Amino acid sequence: MIAENERLGNKIRKLRISKGISLSTFARKINKTPSYLSQIERGISSPSIMTLRAIAKNLNVPMFYFLIDDTKQNVIVRKNERKVLKFPKSHLTYELLSPDMSHRIQMIRTRIGIGASSCNKPLSHEGEECTLVVAGKMEIKIGDETFILEEGDTIYYIASIPHKITNIGKEDLIIISATIPTIF
């Protein structure tokens, strides 16, 4: 995990510096302290999902940018070669199913633990999303509406409306989402 944290931190630091943003200025932009951001960049700490989202958003890159090591263009993504995004102390795991983020469509497999949610409060992002429930039972709040989906159900929505997914079943929730444009 330490090597992964160091690689992640190096990518964040290099991108921040390439954009000419100081550590303290960037820390303010993501509502964190400079010392905490420094720990992330040095690989001492691992950012939470929300922190990594804020970092990616403020550096204007998809979140999965930090997981991609190579620039090879593949058309097939083998199960054992997926880019995986998992955070310590989190009940969320994301897997990039599409080859990379250079295309307009992105596919993500998400595993959400029992009782866990995709975020603390509903979030929005540019684009459109279509989600298939592969296993489990999902509650999704989109704006003022709440929907319950079970295995095999799909939902399409405009992602600029704040939304939040919660596992309300008795097993891990597994969903596959196609988004346009890429969000991670």
Backbone as JSON, one array per atom type, in Angstrom:
{
  "sequence": "MIAENERLGNKIRKLRISKGISLSTFARKINKTPSYLSQIERGISSPSIMTLRAIAKNLNVPMFYFLIDDTKQNVIVRKNERKVLKFPKSHLTYELLSPDMSHRIQMIRTRIGIGASSCNKPLSHEGEECTLVVAGKMEIKIGDETFILEEGDTIYYIASIPHKITNIGKEDLIIISATIPTIF",
  "N": [[0.83, -1.2, 0.0], [2.03, 1.2, 0.67], [3.77, 1.78, -1.46], [1.87, 2.22, -3.46], [0.58, 4.47, -2.4], [2.71, 6.28, -2.5], [3.13, 6.45, -5.28], [0.66, 7.5, -6.1], [0.68, 9.93, -4.65], [2.95, 11.16, -5.82], [2.02, 11.53, -8.44], [-0.05, 13.35, -8.01], [1.4, 15.54, -6.9], [3.21, 16.15, -9.05], [1.4, 16.89, -11.09], [0.07, 19.04, -9.89], [2.23, 20.85, -9.56], [2.96, 21.16, -12.23], [0.89, 22.69, -13.1], [1.41, 25.02, -11.9], [0.6, 25.58, -9.28], [0.77, 26.39, -5.91], [1.51, 24.48, -2.93], [0.17, 25.35, -0.58], [-1.83, 27.03, -1.65], [-3.25, 25.19, -3.21], [-4.09, 23.4, -1.23], [-5.92, 25.01, 0.16], [-7.86, 25.27, -1.84], [-8.97, 22.71, -1.92], [-9.98, 22.46, 0.56], [-8.34, 21.49, 2.67], [-5.58, 21.06, 4.98], [-2.29, 22.43, 4.42], [-0.29, 20.73, 5.48], [-1.53, 18.22, 5.61], [-2.07, 17.77, 2.87], [0.56, 17.7, 1.96], [1.42, 15.35, 3.22], [-0.11, 13.49, 1.81], [0.94, 13.84, -0.77], [3.54, 12.97, -0.34], [3.14, 10.33, 0.1], [2.6, 9.4, 2.6], [0.1, 9.57, 3.76], [-3.14, 8.38, 2.8], [-5.53, 9.6, 0.59], [-9.03, 10.25, 1.24], [-11.98, 9.12, -0.51], [-13.59, 11.34, -1.09], [-11.74, 13.42, -0.81], [-9.89, 12.77, -2.83], [-11.57, 13.05, -5.03], [-12.03, 15.83, -4.9], [-9.41, 16.75, -5.31], [-8.91, 15.76, -7.92], [-10.94, 17.09, -9.34], [-10.2, 19.8, -8.97], [-7.76, 19.79, -10.23], [-8.53, 19.33, -12.7], [-8.84, 16.76, -13.94], [-9.9, 13.36, -14.63], [-10.8, 11.16, -11.91], [-9.69, 8.58, -12.09], [-7.38, 9.07, -13.42], [-5.21, 9.17, -11.74], [-4.63, 6.54, -11.31], [-3.77, 5.37, -13.59], [-1.02, 4.01, -15.17], [0.29, 3.68, -17.58], [0.39, 4.61, -21.08], [-0.61, 3.08, -23.03], [-2.81, 2.14, -25.62], [-5.46, 0.18, -25.27], [-7.92, -2.15, -26.36], [-9.19, -4.14, -25.13], [-10.03, -5.01, -21.87], [-8.83, -6.98, -19.53], [-10.13, -9.0, -16.89], [-8.38, -9.32, -14.69], [-6.72, -7.2, -15.08], [-7.84, -4.77, -14.62], [-8.08, -1.34, -13.64], [-8.12, -0.47, -10.33], [-9.79, 1.24, -7.76], [-9.63, 1.73, -4.49], [-10.29, 2.67, -1.22], [-8.77, 3.08, 2.0], [-10.54, 2.12, 4.94], [-13.0, 2.4, 3.74], [-16.11, 1.5, 2.28], [-16.33, 1.19, -0.38], [-15.53, 0.24, -3.69], [-14.08, 0.86, -6.76], [-13.89, -0.12, -10.16], [-12.29, 0.33, -13.19], [-13.76, -0.35, -16.17], [-13.67, 0.28, -18.83], [-11.15, 0.84, -21.38], [-9.5, 3.15, -20.97], [-9.34, 6.68, -20.14], [-9.54, 8.29, -22.29], [-11.58, 8.26, -24.03], [-15.01, 8.99, -24.94], [-16.99, 7.64, -23.54], [-17.29, 6.07, -20.39], [-16.92, 3.19, -18.43], [-17.73, 1.86, -15.3], [-17.32, -0.4, -12.64], [-18.82, -0.79, -9.6], [-18.55, -1.57, -6.21], [-20.41, -1.6, -3.34], [-20.47, -1.67, 0.07], [-22.6, -3.27, 2.57], [-25.14, -1.18, 3.73], [-23.64, 1.07, 3.17], [-22.82, 4.13, 1.33], [-22.44, 5.89, -1.81], [-21.45, 8.39, -1.48], [-21.2, 11.07, 0.96], [-23.06, 13.19, 0.91], [-25.49, 14.03, -1.6], [-24.03, 14.27, -4.83], [-23.06, 16.03, -7.81], [-22.24, 15.92, -11.31], [-20.93, 16.7, -14.52], [-22.74, 15.61, -17.41], [-24.2, 12.41, -18.41], [-25.63, 9.4, -17.09], [-25.93, 5.88, -16.87], [-27.02, 3.19, -15.06], [-26.65, -0.17, -14.07], [-27.93, -2.62, -11.96], [-26.15, -5.19, -10.77], [-25.94, -6.99, -8.64], [-27.6, -7.21, -5.49], [-29.41, -4.63, -3.67], [-30.46, -1.41, -4.39], [-30.7, 1.97, -3.4], [-31.37, 4.99, -4.89], [-30.99, 8.4, -4.79], [-32.06, 11.09, -6.57], [-31.93, 14.33, -7.05], [-34.93, 15.47, -5.74], [-36.17, 13.05, -5.77], [-36.55, 9.55, -4.99], [-35.45, 6.31, -5.75], [-35.84, 2.76, -5.87], [-33.92, 0.04, -6.73], [-33.38, -3.26, -7.96], [-31.54, -6.35, -8.52], [-30.7, -6.6, -11.92], [-32.2, -4.4, -12.71], [-32.18, -1.18, -14.3], [-31.18, 2.27, -14.43], [-31.43, 5.5, -15.81], [-30.04, 8.73, -15.85], [-29.68, 12.32, -15.67], [-26.65, 13.54, -14.85], [-25.97, 15.96, -13.74], [-27.81, 16.61, -11.89], [-27.91, 16.49, -8.44], [-26.95, 13.44, -6.92], [-27.11, 10.3, -5.14], [-26.07, 7.1, -4.17], [-27.13, 4.31, -2.31], [-26.54, 1.31, -0.55], [-29.06, -0.75, 0.23], [-29.55, -3.34, 0.72], [-29.02, -6.8, 1.78], [-26.59, -7.74, 1.14], [-23.42, -7.17, -0.53], [-23.62, -4.44, -2.76], [-23.48, -4.44, -6.19], [-22.79, -2.63, -8.99], [-22.9, -1.53, -12.39], [-21.87, 1.18, -14.19], [-22.32, 3.34, -16.91], [-20.89, 6.22, -18.1], [-21.03, 9.45, -19.53], [-19.62, 12.53, -20.16], [-16.37, 11.12, -19.23], [-15.92, 10.62, -15.71], [-14.28, 9.86, -13.61]],
  "CA": [[0.0, 0.0, 0.0], [2.88, 2.39, 0.73], [4.23, 2.08, -2.82], [0.72, 2.8, -4.17], [0.4, 5.82, -1.87], [3.8, 7.12, -3.03], [2.87, 6.68, -6.71], [-0.47, 8.42, -6.15], [1.15, 11.24, -4.18], [3.84, 11.73, -6.84], [1.21, 12.0, -9.58], [-0.75, 14.57, -7.57], [2.39, 16.62, -6.79], [3.69, 16.53, -10.39], [0.35, 17.59, -11.83], [-0.13, 20.34, -9.22], [3.36, 21.7, -9.88], [2.91, 21.48, -13.67], [-0.13, 23.72, -13.28], [1.9, 26.23, -11.23], [-0.18, 25.84, -8.07], [1.55, 26.11, -4.7], [0.92, 23.52, -2.0], [-0.79, 26.02, 0.31], [-2.97, 27.48, -2.45], [-4.04, 24.02, -3.59], [-4.72, 22.88, -0.01], [-7.11, 25.85, 0.4], [-8.87, 24.95, -2.87], [-9.63, 21.44, -1.61], [-10.41, 22.55, 1.97], [-7.48, 20.68, 3.52], [-4.42, 21.8, 5.45], [-1.08, 22.14, 3.64], [0.46, 19.59, 6.02], [-2.22, 17.0, 5.19], [-1.81, 17.61, 1.44], [1.97, 17.3, 1.86], [1.48, 13.93, 3.59], [-0.66, 12.74, 0.67], [1.9, 13.93, -1.87], [4.73, 12.19, 0.01], [2.75, 8.94, 0.24], [2.46, 9.06, 4.02], [-1.35, 9.41, 3.98], [-3.96, 8.05, 1.64], [-6.71, 10.48, 0.62], [-10.35, 9.63, 1.19], [-12.62, 9.24, -1.82], [-14.04, 12.73, -1.27], [-10.56, 14.25, -1.0], [-9.36, 12.51, -4.17], [-12.51, 13.7, -5.97], [-11.75, 17.27, -4.87], [-8.11, 16.94, -5.95], [-9.09, 15.54, -9.36], [-11.78, 18.18, -9.88], [-9.44, 21.05, -8.98], [-6.66, 19.66, -11.2], [-9.21, 19.17, -13.98], [-8.59, 15.43, -14.51], [-10.76, 12.34, -14.04], [-10.2, 10.55, -10.72], [-8.89, 7.41, -12.47], [-6.09, 9.53, -13.96], [-4.17, 8.88, -10.76], [-4.38, 5.11, -11.27], [-3.26, 4.92, -14.88], [0.44, 4.06, -15.21], [0.83, 3.66, -18.93], [-0.39, 5.32, -22.08], [-0.97, 2.13, -24.07], [-4.22, 2.11, -26.02], [-5.98, -1.17, -25.34], [-9.35, -2.24, -26.63], [-9.71, -5.17, -24.24], [-9.6, -4.9, -20.47], [-8.97, -8.28, -18.88], [-10.63, -8.89, -15.51], [-7.27, -9.18, -13.74], [-5.93, -6.02, -15.44], [-8.64, -3.56, -14.38], [-7.6, -0.34, -12.69], [-8.99, -0.54, -9.15], [-9.7, 2.37, -6.84], [-10.2, 1.36, -3.2], [-9.76, 3.54, -0.18], [-8.77, 2.5, 3.34], [-11.69, 2.44, 5.8], [-14.15, 2.71, 2.9], [-16.9, 0.36, 1.82], [-16.5, 1.41, -1.82], [-14.46, -0.15, -4.6], [-14.38, 1.16, -8.16], [-13.02, -0.74, -11.16], [-12.46, 0.9, -14.53], [-14.02, -1.41, -17.13], [-13.27, 0.76, -20.14], [-9.69, 0.79, -21.48], [-8.84, 4.33, -20.42], [-10.23, 7.83, -20.02], [-9.39, 9.16, -23.46], [-12.76, 8.11, -24.86], [-16.16, 9.74, -24.43], [-17.77, 6.8, -22.62], [-16.52, 5.39, -19.35], [-17.69, 2.18, -17.69], [-17.2, 1.63, -13.97], [-17.97, -1.39, -11.78], [-18.73, -0.3, -8.24], [-19.01, -2.45, -5.13], [-20.74, -0.8, -2.16], [-20.76, -2.55, 1.2], [-23.93, -3.22, 3.19], [-25.43, 0.05, 4.46], [-22.76, 2.18, 2.75], [-23.28, 4.99, 0.24], [-21.42, 6.33, -2.76], [-20.93, 9.68, -1.01], [-21.87, 11.52, 2.18], [-24.22, 13.96, 0.49], [-25.63, 13.91, -3.05], [-23.07, 15.0, -5.64], [-23.41, 16.13, -9.23], [-21.13, 16.08, -12.24], [-21.37, 16.92, -15.89], [-23.0, 14.46, -18.25], [-25.3, 11.48, -18.28], [-25.2, 8.14, -16.49], [-26.86, 4.76, -16.9], [-26.51, 2.24, -14.08], [-27.25, -1.5, -14.01], [-27.7, -3.33, -10.7], [-25.71, -6.56, -11.04], [-26.29, -7.76, -7.45], [-27.98, -6.42, -4.34], [-30.57, -3.72, -3.7], [-29.92, -0.06, -4.4], [-31.53, 3.17, -3.32], [-30.7, 6.13, -5.5], [-31.67, 9.68, -4.66], [-31.72, 12.01, -7.66], [-32.7, 15.53, -6.72], [-35.93, 15.23, -4.7], [-36.79, 11.75, -5.97], [-35.84, 8.37, -4.52], [-35.82, 5.11, -6.49], [-35.3, 1.51, -5.37], [-33.63, -0.88, -7.83], [-32.87, -4.57, -7.58], [-30.74, -7.03, -9.52], [-31.23, -6.59, -13.27], [-32.82, -3.11, -13.01], [-31.3, -0.1, -14.73], [-31.7, 3.63, -14.32], [-30.72, 6.52, -16.59], [-30.3, 10.05, -15.29], [-28.79, 13.44, -15.97], [-25.76, 13.53, -13.69], [-25.83, 17.29, -13.15], [-28.73, 16.64, -10.75], [-27.22, 15.81, -7.34], [-27.42, 12.06, -6.73], [-26.41, 9.51, -4.12], [-26.46, 5.69, -4.2], [-26.97, 3.63, -1.02], [-26.83, -0.12, -0.53], [-30.08, -1.02, 1.25], [-29.76, -4.78, 0.73], [-28.38, -7.63, 2.8], [-25.33, -8.19, 0.54], [-22.75, -6.08, -1.24], [-24.27, -3.94, -3.96], [-22.57, -4.35, -7.32], [-23.43, -1.92, -10.1], [-22.06, -1.12, -13.51], [-22.35, 2.47, -14.69], [-21.72, 3.95, -18.09], [-21.01, 7.67, -17.98], [-20.52, 10.27, -20.61], [-18.23, 12.17, -20.38], [-15.73, 10.42, -18.12], [-15.99, 11.37, -14.45], [-13.23, 9.45, -12.68]],
  "C": [[0.87, 1.26, 0.0], [3.37, 2.76, -0.67], [3.11, 2.71, -3.64], [0.49, 4.23, -3.71], [1.46, 6.77, -2.41], [3.56, 7.45, -4.5], [1.73, 7.68, -6.88], [-0.03, 9.83, -5.76], [2.05, 11.92, -5.19], [3.05, 12.28, -8.02], [0.49, 13.3, -9.22], [0.23, 15.75, -7.54], [2.86, 17.09, -8.15], [2.65, 17.32, -11.16], [0.1, 18.97, -11.23], [0.97, 21.31, -9.61], [3.34, 22.11, -11.35], [1.89, 22.56, -13.96], [0.24, 25.02, -12.55], [1.14, 26.59, -9.97], [0.66, 25.47, -6.85], [0.79, 25.14, -3.8], [-0.15, 24.2, -1.15], [-2.02, 26.51, -0.44], [-3.87, 26.3, -2.8], [-4.76, 23.43, -2.38], [-5.98, 23.68, 0.31], [-8.22, 25.5, -0.58], [-9.63, 23.67, -2.54], [-10.06, 21.35, -0.14], [-9.65, 21.59, 2.89], [-6.3, 21.53, 3.98], [-3.22, 21.49, 4.54], [-0.31, 20.93, 4.16], [-0.2, 18.27, 5.62], [-1.97, 16.73, 3.7], [-0.36, 17.16, 1.21], [2.12, 15.81, 2.2], [0.94, 13.05, 2.47], [0.37, 12.7, -0.45], [3.17, 13.13, -1.6], [4.41, 10.71, 0.22], [2.61, 8.47, 1.67], [1.0, 8.79, 4.36], [-2.02, 9.06, 2.67], [-5.2, 8.92, 1.68], [-8.0, 9.67, 0.63], [-10.9, 9.78, -0.23], [-13.0, 10.69, -2.08], [-12.85, 13.66, -1.51], [-9.98, 14.03, -2.39], [-10.26, 13.1, -5.25], [-12.22, 15.19, -6.06], [-10.42, 17.57, -5.56], [-8.26, 16.82, -7.46], [-9.87, 16.69, -9.99], [-10.97, 19.47, -10.0], [-8.22, 21.0, -9.9], [-7.2, 19.38, -12.6], [-8.85, 17.86, -14.69], [-9.61, 14.46, -13.92], [-10.05, 11.66, -12.87], [-9.31, 9.36, -11.08], [-7.55, 7.81, -13.1], [-4.96, 9.12, -13.03], [-3.83, 7.39, -10.69], [-3.75, 4.58, -12.55], [-1.74, 5.1, -14.92], [0.99, 4.21, -16.62], [-0.1, 4.4, -19.89], [-0.76, 4.4, -23.23], [-2.47, 2.23, -24.35], [-4.65, 0.66, -26.16], [-7.45, -1.12, -25.69], [-10.01, -3.28, -25.74], [-9.16, -4.91, -22.84], [-9.88, -6.25, -19.83], [-9.35, -8.08, -17.41], [-9.5, -8.63, -14.52], [-6.39, -7.97, -14.05], [-6.69, -4.71, -15.23], [-7.91, -2.63, -13.42], [-8.6, -0.3, -11.54], [-8.72, 0.66, -8.25], [-10.42, 1.97, -5.57], [-9.51, 2.2, -2.14], [-9.79, 2.84, 1.17], [-10.0, 2.99, 4.12], [-12.92, 2.83, 4.99], [-14.83, 1.42, 2.49], [-17.19, 0.47, 0.34], [-15.28, 0.91, -2.58], [-14.93, 0.17, -6.01], [-13.38, 0.42, -9.04], [-13.33, -0.11, -12.5], [-12.6, -0.24, -15.52], [-13.63, -1.01, -18.54], [-11.75, 0.86, -20.17], [-8.96, 1.96, -20.83], [-9.84, 5.47, -20.38], [-10.13, 8.77, -21.22], [-10.59, 9.08, -24.39], [-13.93, 8.85, -24.22], [-16.97, 8.95, -23.42], [-16.83, 6.14, -21.62], [-17.43, 4.38, -18.66], [-16.97, 1.87, -16.39], [-18.01, 0.54, -13.29], [-17.74, -0.93, -10.36], [-19.27, -1.35, -7.28], [-19.19, -1.56, -3.9], [-21.15, -1.76, -1.05], [-22.15, -2.33, 1.78], [-24.08, -1.94, 4.01], [-24.61, 1.26, 4.04], [-23.37, 2.94, 1.57], [-22.12, 5.41, -0.64], [-20.77, 7.64, -2.33], [-21.7, 10.07, 0.25], [-23.14, 12.29, 1.87], [-24.3, 13.88, -1.02], [-24.67, 14.83, -3.8], [-23.57, 15.07, -7.08], [-22.13, 16.24, -10.03], [-21.72, 16.25, -13.62], [-21.76, 15.59, -16.53], [-24.23, 13.65, -17.93], [-24.75, 10.16, -17.74], [-26.31, 7.11, -16.62], [-26.26, 3.67, -16.02], [-27.34, 0.96, -14.07], [-26.92, -2.11, -12.65], [-27.38, -4.78, -11.04], [-26.08, -7.48, -9.87], [-26.66, -6.8, -6.34], [-29.2, -5.56, -4.59], [-30.07, -2.3, -3.49], [-31.03, 0.97, -4.21], [-30.74, 4.27, -3.97], [-31.59, 7.35, -5.34], [-31.15, 10.58, -5.78], [-32.57, 13.25, -7.46], [-33.63, 15.22, -5.56], [-36.58, 13.86, -4.8], [-35.9, 10.62, -5.46], [-36.38, 7.15, -5.26], [-35.15, 3.9, -5.85], [-35.12, 0.58, -6.57], [-33.07, -2.18, -7.27], [-32.11, -5.18, -8.75], [-31.44, -7.05, -10.88], [-31.88, -5.28, -13.68], [-31.77, -2.11, -13.46], [-31.99, 1.24, -14.52], [-30.81, 4.56, -15.13], [-31.05, 7.86, -15.96], [-29.27, 11.07, -15.77], [-27.95, 13.66, -14.71], [-25.55, 14.9, -13.07], [-26.84, 17.51, -12.02], [-28.04, 15.88, -9.62], [-27.83, 14.43, -7.07], [-26.52, 11.32, -5.74], [-26.97, 8.09, -4.17], [-26.16, 5.07, -2.84], [-27.34, 2.16, -1.17], [-27.83, -0.37, 0.59], [-30.39, -2.52, 1.33], [-29.0, -5.48, 1.83], [-27.08, -8.24, 2.28], [-24.67, -6.99, -0.12], [-23.54, -5.72, -2.48], [-23.21, -3.84, -5.05], [-23.33, -3.73, -8.48], [-22.4, -1.67, -11.19], [-22.69, 0.14, -14.07], [-21.58, 2.86, -15.93], [-21.97, 5.44, -17.97], [-20.44, 8.33, -19.22], [-20.63, 11.71, -20.15], [-17.65, 11.46, -19.16], [-15.76, 11.28, -16.86], [-14.88, 11.02, -13.49], [-11.88, 9.76, -13.22]]
}
